[in-house]
Amino acid sequence: MEKDINRIKAVLAETGRTNVWLAEQLGVNPTTVSKWCTNTCQPDLHTLSKIAELLNVSRRELLRP
């Protein structure tokens, strides 16, 4: 059974942002953001901190309990 590790997709939706917007802000490929949103792979801690800052949420809010 595969588990979701992060809530990036949900937080993007809650803040009205898109994968493409996040990719542009971080200077990464939109495919990379898509993989994070589907929990295919995970961003490193430094990137997770940047994502939290861009979305104005805590890192904790981006992670599943």
C-alpha positions in Angstrom: 0.0 0.0 0.0 1.4 3.3 -1.1 1.0 6.3 1.3 1.0 10.0 0.6 3.9 11.6 2.3 3.3 15.2 1.5 0.4 17.5 1.0 1.9 19.8 -1.7 -0.9 19.1 -4.2 -3.6 19.9 -1.6 -1.8 23.1 -0.4 -1.4 24.3 -3.9 -5.1 23.9 -4.5 -5.9 25.6 -1.2 -3.8 28.6 -2.1 -5.0 28.8 -5.7 -1.5 28.1 -7.1 -0.5 25.6 -9.8 2.3 23.1 -10.4 3.6 25.3 -13.2 3.7 28.4 -10.9 5.6 26.5 -8.2 8.0 25.1 -10.8 8.7 28.6 -12.1 9.3 30.0 -8.6 11.7 27.2 -7.8 13.4 27.0 -11.2 12.6 23.4 -11.6 10.9 21.4 -14.3 7.1 21.2 -14.0 7.4 17.4 -14.2 9.4 17.4 -11.0 6.7 19.3 -9.2 4.1 16.9 -10.6 6.1 14.0 -9.1 6.1 15.7 -5.7 2.4 16.3 -6.0 1.7 12.6 -6.8 4.2 11.5 -4.1 6.2 9.6 -6.8 9.3 11.3 -5.3 9.9 13.9 -2.5 11.7 17.2 -2.5 14.7 17.6 -0.3 14.4 19.4 3.0 15.8 22.7 1.6 13.3 22.6 -1.2 10.5 21.7 1.1 11.4 24.8 3.2 11.3 27.0 0.0 7.9 25.5 -1.0 6.5 26.3 2.5 7.8 29.8 2.3 6.3 30.4 -1.2 3.0 29.0 -0.1 3.1 30.9 3.2 2.6 27.7 5.3 4.7 25.8 7.7 6.8 22.8 6.6 4.7 20.8 9.0 1.5 21.7 7.0 3.1 20.2 3.9 3.8 16.8 5.5 1.3 14.1 6.4 1.2 13.2 10.1 
